[in-house]
Every structure is written in C-alpha cells, then in structure tokens.
Amino acid sequence: MTYKQYDLTASLQRFLNGKSGIRTDLVYDGYSFPNNRPLITIEQMQNNLEYNVKGREAVEVIYRWQIGLHASNAVERMKEQERINDLLTFSNIPYFDFEKSADNPVGFFSVEVNAITPMPNDDITNHSTRHTVYFDVELLTIKRRG
C-alpha cells in the first residue's frame, strides 16, 4: 500500500481522538493552542527518503510526527502519557484514503515511538507549556514507482 502524508496524519488524528477521548488537533502555521486540557497535538516533522534500488523503482520513506500531550496537572500528564504510549505502541491504526472514503479504512498501519520527552516549564507565567510531554513517532514504509 502506498501511503500519503495527509491521509496518514489525518488517520492518526482520528485514531487518537477516538481512542483517547481527548481533543486531538493538527498543528499548522498560525495554530493557537486552546486553553482546555487535556489536549493532544500532532505536528508533522522531517520526513526522510532513502534510495535503495537502481532506477529508483522503490524508495524507503520515514514519516515522522511529534505528538504533544498537554495536560492540566502532573498526575493527569503521567496517567495519560502511559495510556497514549500504549495506544501508539500496540495498536493497528486504521488508514483512510480520504480521496476515496472518510468512512471506511483501506488498511492499517503501526507507528514506532522513538522518544517520550517531558517538557520542563521554566517560566511560571507560561501556562501553555506546563504539564506537556512529546512523543516522537515514526512510520517506515516503502514507496514503489507506478
């Protein structure tokens, strides 16, 4: 199956929103963080391509996201962190090709959690970064010509 960036990201958003019950937003230029917590954010990170085959018949693609969990307190952050990590680690995520159907998945994918980073808040007046943890997540796949 050939994956597409938007479909992967939107499928991941739909999955986390549905399974966690926590509002899940895609971060984009100009995005404003809402005040309500808990909140999950998904931000596209650098993708990598590796050309392994002559004639570029197949290309290894690594899709990456940074998933933020923004909680209202430290206990909520730790509890939800564990739950979100388990969802990302052990689930097959339904993949939707939104050009075909937003109702029926065309397959499934799994992601790998590479790092979980709690963010310290050095500025007591900055409430938006309190009780935040980021998951560095990636999907390794092969794209084929045609």
For each residue, the residues with C-beta under 8 A, 3 or more apart:
1: 95 106 107
2: 143 144
3: 7 8 61 63 95 109 139 141 143
4: 7 8 97
5: 8 9 44 47 63
6: 9 10 98
7: 3 4 10 11 95 96 97 98
8: 3 4 5 11 12 63 95 109 139
9: 5 6 12 13 26 42 44 65
10: 6 7 13 14 26 96 98
11: 7 8 14 15 93 94 95 96 105 109
12: 8 9 15 16 42 65 67 93 111
13: 9 10 16 17 24 25 26 42
14: 10 11 17 18 94 96
15: 11 12 18 19 87 91 93 94
16: 12 13 19 20 22 24 40 42 67 84 87
17: 13 14 20 21 22 23 24 40
18: 14 15 21
19: 15 16 87 91
20: 16 17 24 40 80 83 84 87
21: 17 18
22: 16 17 38 39 40 69 80
23: 17 34 36 38 39 40
24: 13 16 17 20 39 40 41 42
25: 13 31 34 39 40 41 42
26: 9 10 13 31 41 42 43
27: 31 41 42 43 68
28: 31
29:
30:
31: 25 26 27 28 41
32:
33: 39 41 70 128
34: 23 25 39
35:
36: 23 39
37: 70 71 72 76 131
38: 22 23 69 70 71 72 76 80
39: 22 23 24 25 33 34 36 68 69 70
40: 16 17 20 22 23 24 25 67 68 69 70 84
41: 24 25 26 27 31 33 67 68 70
42: 9 12 13 16 24 25 26 27 65 66 67 68
43: 26 27 65 66 67 68
44: 5 9 47 64 65
45: 64 65 66 136
46: 64
47: 5 44 61 62 63 64
48: 61 62 64
49: 59 60 61 62
50: 59 60 62
51: 56 59 60
52: 58 59 60
53: 56 57 58 59
54: 57
55:
56: 51 53 59 145
57: 53 54 144 145
58: 52 53 142 143 144 145
59: 49 50 51 52 53 56 142 143
60: 49 50 51 52 140 141 142
61: 3 47 48 49 140 141 142 143
62: 47 48 49 50 138 139 140 141
63: 3 5 8 47 138 139 141
64: 44 45 46 47 48 136 137 138
65: 9 12 42 43 44 45 111 137 138
66: 42 43 45 134 135 136 137
67: 12 16 40 41 42 43 84 88 134 135 137
68: 27 39 40 41 42 43 132 133 134 135
69: 22 38 39 40 77 80 81 84 132 133 134 135
70: 33 37 38 39 40 41 128 131 132
71: 37 38 74 76 77 80 131 132 133
72: 37 38 76 131
73: 76 77 131
74: 71 77 78 131
75: 78 79
76: 37 38 71 72 73 79 80 131
77: 69 71 73 74 80 81 118 131 132 133
78: 74 75 81 82
79: 75 76 82 83
80: 20 22 38 69 71 76 77 83 84
81: 69 77 78 84 85 116 118 133
82: 78 79 85 86
83: 20 79 80 86 87
84: 16 20 40 67 69 80 81 87 88 135
85: 81 82 88 89 113 116 135
86: 82 83 89 90
87: 15 16 19 20 83 84 90 91
88: 67 84 85 91 111 113 135 137
89: 85 86 113
90: 86 87
91: 15 19 87 88 110
92: 108 109 110
93: 11 12 15 108 109 110 111
94: 11 14 15 105 107 108
95: 1 3 7 8 11 105 106 107 108 109
96: 7 10 11 14 101 102 104 105 106
97: 4 7 100 101 106
98: 6 7 10 101 102
99:
100: 97 106
101: 96 97 98 104 106
102: 96 98
103:
104: 96 101
105: 11 94 95 96 108
106: 1 95 96 97 100 101
107: 1 94 95
108: 92 93 94 95 105
109: 3 8 11 92 93 95 139 141
110: 91 92 93 139
111: 12 65 88 93 137 138 139
112: 137 138 139 140
113: 85 88 89 116 135 136 137
114: 136 137 138
115: 134 135 136
116: 81 85 113 133 134 135 136
117: 133 134 136
118: 77 81 132 133
119: 129 132 133 134
120:
121: 124 126 129 130 131 132
122:
123: 126 129
124: 121
125:
126: 121 123 129 130
127: 130
128: 33 70
129: 119 121 123 126 132
130: 121 126 127
131: 37 70 71 72 73 74 76 77 121
132: 68 69 70 71 77 118 119 121 129
133: 68 69 71 77 81 116 117 118 119
134: 66 67 68 69 115 116 117 119
135: 66 67 68 69 84 85 88 113 115 116
136: 45 64 66 113 114 115 116 117
137: 64 65 66 67 88 111 112 113 114
138: 62 63 64 65 111 112 114
139: 3 8 62 63 109 110 111 112
140: 60 61 62 112
141: 3 60 61 62 63 109
142: 58 59 60 61
143: 2 3 58 59 61
144: 2 57 58
145: 56 57 58
146:
